[in-house]
Amino acid sequence: MNPYANRSFRVGELAADFVPTEAGTAALSALAQSGVRVRILTNSLAATDVTPVHAGYSNYREELLRAGVQLYELKPSAKQKSEQRSGIGGSSGASLHAKTFAVDRSRIFVGSFNFDPRSARLNTEIGVVLESAALASRLSGAFDTQILRAAYEVRLTADGRGIEWIERTERGEVRHASTPGAGVLRRLWIGFLSLLPIEWLL
């Protein structure tokens, strides 16, 4: 029995540092498989300044994609540009300074809470939930327009055996077989961190 089948929401967007854990991955997967459109934006490896957090997220990336969750990873160039601006229409979808999610273009959460174990169990975080169709729609609209240009879309490869990163440019789509903008040593470091039992600290 699917516990999410009778929920009223149909679409949700999330923009934050993101370590879903097994429980969060199961919940998001269940939502996606029940027909809810789930879109998530987090930092790419090239954009993040906290590599252990990215390692924790990358462990669940493929499972989320197989369940139908849509993943986007912020380009480092977009992050640098967005730091000069503010507001949901400007930087919140790109800089990730505001940890934000929206449901059904009607409700929005904004606060300091990253979607990771540290925010849930160790830190003192704050946030507000607003019944605001205008604000929630702006976040949803950012996914439809700005995010497609400012982030890589992460997808399963055609054969389903791995993942790839889709970059949308003025000349069309560019496909990356490995994490864009990150060198071999950094990718190896992430691979090593992902093997360590440190998720509860992330």
LONU-184840 format. One record per residue (C-alpha): x, y, z; residue in one letter. Coordinates in pm, whole numbers, padded with zeros to 5 digits, always signed. Example, Ala and Ser with C-alpha at 12.3 -4.5 7.8 and 13.67 -1.06 7.14 Angstrom:
<pts>
+01230-00450+00780a/+01367-00106+00714s/
</pts>
This chain:
<pts>
+00000+00000+00000m/+00142+00337-00101n/+00114+00585+00192p/+00141+00878-00051y/-00129+00771-00296a/-00402+00986-00141n/-00193+01298-00080r/-00329+01612-00243s/-00005+01758-00378f/+00100+01696-00737r/+00432+01876-00768v/+00711+01981-00537g/+01037+02170-00585e/+01335+02174-00350l/+01645+02395-00360a/+01904+02330-00088a/+02213+02139+00016d/+02079+01788+00009f/+02163+01457+00178v/+01836+01261+00157p/+01938+00952+00363t/+01768+00617+00311e/+01443+00733+00471a/+01426+01055+00268g/+01510+00874-00053t/+01233+00621+00011a/+00981+00899+00081a/+01076+01104-00226l/+01077+00791-00443s/+00731+00696-00320a/+00604+01045-00405l/+00749+01031-00755a/+00616+00682-00819q/+00268+00787-00706s/+00257+01055-00974g/+00393+01358-00790v/+00643+01558-00994r/+00946+01603-00767v/+01223+01840-00881r/+01537+01899-00674i/+01818+02151-00717l/+02144+02117-00526t/+02506+02211-00585n/+02716+02033-00844s/+03054+01898-00736l/+03219+02193-00911a/+02997+02443-00727a/+02992+02299-00376t/+03216+02423-00098d/+03135+02122+00124v/+03253+01810-00056t/+03147+01560+00217p/+02786+01679+00176v/+02806+01619-00198h/+02944+01271-00129a/+02644+01198+00092g/+02404+01318-00176y/+02574+01129-00459s/+02513+00795-00284n/+02138+00835-00349y/+02143+01007-00686r/+02087+00704-00905e/+01814+00557-00683e/+01622+00885-00693l/+01651+00904-01071l/+01526+00547-01114r/+01220+00638-00907a/+01141+00932-01134g/+01275+01220-00924v/+01421+01500-01139q/+01766+01620-01026l/+01949+01940-01114y/+02298+02044-01005e/+02396+02410-00998l/+02674+02522-01231k/+02962+02707-01061p/+02925+02998-01305s/+02559+03039-01207a/+02646+03041-00839k/+02905+03315-00884q/+02666+03537-01078k/+02374+03482-00839s/+02571+03592-00532e/+02537+03950-00657q/+02156+03935-00648r/+01880+03855-00402s/+01520+03739-00398g/+01340+03430-00515i/+01327+03552-00873g/+01698+03632-00863g/+01922+03411-00655s/+01727+03173-00437s/+01694+02918-00714g/+02060+02949-00804a/+02276+03047-00505s/+02098+02814-00260l/+02156+03058+00028h/+01786+03025+00106a/+01682+02665+00168k/+01350+02644-00006t/+01081+02406-00117f/+00740+02459-00269a/+00432+02240-00303v/+00167+02272-00574d/+00254+02636-00647r/+00058+02725-00332s/+00282+02668-00027r/+00648+02747+00024i/+00905+02681+00297f/+01198+02922+00338v/+01459+02896+00611g/+01805+02788+00716s/+01721+02417+00718f/+01928+02214+00472n/+01776+01879+00387f/+02044+01672+00556d/+02098+01485+00886p/+02297+01768+01048r/+02013+02017+01006s/+01762+01762+01133a/+01951+01635+01437r/+02247+01853+01532l/+02198+02216+01428n/+01944+02468+01546t/+01756+02572+01234e/+01460+02793+01158i/+01212+02826+00877g/+00863+02939+00789v/+00587+02783+00581v/+00383+03034+00385l/+00051+02988+00209e/+00159+03201-00085s/+00074+03106-00440a/+00278+03400-00570a/+00603+03297-00399l/+00557+02925-00461a/+00484+02991-00827s/+00804+03194-00860r/+01010+02902-00735l/+00827+02664-00968s/+00875+02910-01251g/+01248+02924-01179a/+01268+02550-01242f/+01088+02596-01573d/+01316+02877-01694t/+01624+02983-01496q/+01724+02644-01357i/+01740+02484-01701l/+02013+02733-01793r/+02186+02765-01457a/+02215+02396-01372a/+02306+02060-01517y/+02016+01818-01542e/+02119+01476-01410v/+01970+01179-01596r/+02012+00808-01629l/+02204+00709-01941t/+02011+00556-02228a/+02121+00205-02132d/+02025+00267-01767g/+02366+00163-01640r/+02488+00499-01518g/+02416+00871-01509i/+02500+01169-01726e/+02483+01546-01692w/+02292+01751-01951i/+02414+02108-02001e/+02190+02341-02200r/+02384+02600-02396t/+02309+02848-02672e/+02438+02588-02918r/+02218+02310-02782g/+02253+02028-02532e/+02594+01904-02423v/+02616+01565-02254r/+02880+01495-01991h/+02970+01138-01898a/+03137+01248-01572s/+03079+01532-01326t/+03129+01855-01525p/+03391+02104-01412g/+03551+01873-01154a/+03894+01719-01193g/+03985+01354-01154v/+04135+01400-00806l/+03822+01570-00674r/+03602+01297-00819r/+03823+01033-00656l/+03803+01219-00325w/+03422+01221-00344i/+03425+00849-00421g/+03638+00785-00114f/+03420+01001+00113l/+03106+00825-00008s/+03241+00498+00133l/+03290+00635+00486l/+03020+00599+00758p/+02987+00976+00806i/+02635+01040+00680e/+02501+01125+01027w/+02753+01411+01045l/+02659+01567+00710l/
</pts>
